[in-house]
Amino acid sequence: MSNPNLAGLQRGSVAVVGAAESDLGQMAAGTQPMDLMAQATMRALEDCGLTLKDVDGLFVAATQVRMGPMAFAEYLRIKPKYFDGTIIGGSSFMSHVAHAQAALQLGLCNVAVIAYGSTQRSVSRAAASPRDFNPFESPYRPFMPSTAYAMAAMRHMHQYGTTREQLAEVAVSARKWALLNPKAWEKEPLTIEQVLNARMVCYPLTVRDCCLVLDGGGAIVMVRADRAKSLKKKPVYVLGTGESLSHANISSMPDFTVSAAKESGAQAYAAAKMKPADMQMLSLYDAFTITPILFLEDLGFCPKGEGGRFVADGAIAPGGKLPVNTSGGGLSYCHPGMYGLLVMIEAIRQVRGECGQRQVKGCDVALAQGNGGVLSSECTVIFGSESTL
Amino acid sequence: MSSLLEKSPLGVFQAHLAKGELAYQVCLDDNKPFFYPRAYAPVTGSENIEWRVSKGLGTVYTTTAVHYKGEPPLNVAMIDLDEGFRMMSRVEDIDSMQVKIGMRVKFRVYPGNDKQAPYPVFTPVENAK
């Protein structure tokens, strides 16, 4: 099974050649989401030595810019030959990678930019990501998305004996990585006790079990493999992708302990002709501490139900058995609303060997797992260095 | 579902609720219950749908307590109804942290107001009259 949505995609046919964040944190008053998108895009083009004139494929998703490709093309005053505004939450950008690969392979475009920006810290989450009214959920006043992830955590705890301490371990591990990343928002150490005793948001999740709410953006540049070699940086090849939609509203999630990453991961492994043990670093969307636990299970790093025990005792922290979320993740590095692009940028940098103090030694293969909505959309991308082709 | 010009799935659901009934739908092509109410059955796409009234008994599938500032913790739970469908709701008459997975609960109507239509809530079976 390869990515069944895009069965013609060829392993390593395209590469990411440019990758950059915008400024991250709290922007100056009046900063617009597209200012951040543009900053990230120009930095990503600078990263590979291409210019705006080269860009003929545009992939945009943002909650504050509903018609992303149209608005961003206007901002840049470019006329992309190919564009895609697929918006399925934080995994949108992994989906864009698969779609960009298809467009590049078919010659529908030659230089694809995937971009994102958000000012959710400045304007508030409620203003940045207003939720659809749902007559079968809204009356109960769920605090979304936290309530949905809290209910998934509760079911996992009930079914498998996962503990709040194990959830907290995910946040503590992320913080240890963040302290090695100069771009991370959080600068102070964190203990399990501090996570457990922090302000409760939705039981069992405290504010330290929940991702940051920051302004920020990102962009990556993709070209076909033949062109990638002549650009500034070491190409990072797309070895495999997977995309899966499970539901939109949490009420319709079939099993709260199993995410669709099981399907997207299987697709990506098949396309990459690889298995979980081949992954040297994982970038797992950590909107909440329960999500990396579910993904470690669903992506095959431990049996179902063992995720909590797997992350205990620093297994995913610096020096642990499996490097996960080396940037510090959405929990401690940056989470600007739809975090998937930054999830991939860290995986790309690890394969490039650009991660300084937090660099995973000899990292040639990295898996990026995107998550959208309330465990609703799961998209996987496996990146590899030239040695993996 | 004859015509959406005449009645909507949500409208039928709310009309049942006004009579104190929790209604759900079954697709007669595959005999599967589903919720939320729809004009066409999921998977089959069939219009061959029957409305039924639930006995209102169910089990808590999962639960949480939402901590809004300046309010007591608010229960939000997923309820598996005995007829085989799941819905979001709230378990009342009990501290939100005492709502447990596996707890048996019974439906009742939460009365609406001018801003909010009535909606279904649940109470622990031992409290139900």
Chai-1 contact restraints between the chains, C-beta under 6 A:
chainA,res_idxA,chainB,res_idxB,connection_type,confidence,min_distance_angstrom,max_distance_angstrom,comment,restraint_id
A,P135,B,L10,contact,1.0,0.0,6.0,A-B,restraint_1
A,F136,B,Y36,contact,1.0,0.0,6.0,A-B,restraint_2
A,E137,B,M88,contact,1.0,0.0,6.0,A-B,restraint_3
A,P139,B,Y119,contact,1.0,0.0,6.0,A-B,restraint_4
A,Y140,B,V76,contact,1.0,0.0,6.0,A-B,restraint_5
A,Y140,B,M88,contact,1.0,0.0,6.0,A-B,restraint_6
A,Y140,B,R90,contact,1.0,0.0,6.0,A-B,restraint_7
A,P142,B,V76,contact,1.0,0.0,6.0,A-B,restraint_8
A,F143,B,V66,contact,1.0,0.0,6.0,A-B,restraint_9
A,T147,B,T64,contact,1.0,0.0,6.0,A-B,restraint_10
A,T147,B,V66,contact,1.0,0.0,6.0,A-B,restraint_11
A,T147,B,V76,contact,1.0,0.0,6.0,A-B,restraint_12
A,A150,B,T64,contact,1.0,0.0,6.0,A-B,restraint_13
A,M151,B,T62,contact,1.0,0.0,6.0,A-B,restraint_14
A,M151,B,T64,contact,1.0,0.0,6.0,A-B,restraint_15
A,M154,B,T62,contact,1.0,0.0,6.0,A-B,restraint_16
A,M154,B,T64,contact,1.0,0.0,6.0,A-B,restraint_17
A,R155,B,T62,contact,1.0,0.0,6.0,A-B,restraint_18
A,H158,B,I101,contact,1.0,0.0,6.0,A-B,restraint_19
A,M200,B,H67,contact,1.0,0.0,6.0,A-B,restraint_20
A,C202,B,T64,contact,1.0,0.0,6.0,A-B,restraint_21
A,C202,B,V66,contact,1.0,0.0,6.0,A-B,restraint_22
A,Y203,B,T64,contact,1.0,0.0,6.0,A-B,restraint_23
A,Y203,B,A65,contact,1.0,0.0,6.0,A-B,restraint_24
A,S251,B,M88,contact,1.0,0.0,6.0,A-B,restraint_25
A,F256,B,T62,contact,1.0,0.0,6.0,A-B,restraint_26
